[in-house]
């Protein structure tokens, strides 16, 4: 099993503070002989009529000297997970979680193109305070 990202617990705690119930840690995506491991599964009740929001979260720290290298890996992993989630759990949405510091220092208009073109959903977390500062759909 892959090692937990350094921000794993901060993201998990931020989700809990935001009203999410952690349903899996880690979250397994199993399709035929393929077994993928995302970081977290969570859900939140909407209302009796609307049911629950269900999400899968992949946490990334972006600590490599090359931000683009980390971005390539994160985007590829996100897209692969999203594709298999559509087959195994179509009621779940996948999010990429990253620290507010990484987002503020690296996600400019150029990187925003990658996020928009690939329809990547982001959760931005203040890892010091363990709170979600922004949801990007």
Secondary structure, 3 states (H helix, E strand, C coil): CCCCCCCHHHHHHHHHHCCCEEEECCEEEEECCEEEEECEEEEEEEECCCEEEEEEEEECCCCCCCHHHHHHHHHHHHHHHHHHHHHHCCCEEEEEEEEHHHHHHHCCHHHHHHHHHCCCCEEEEECCCCEEEEEEC
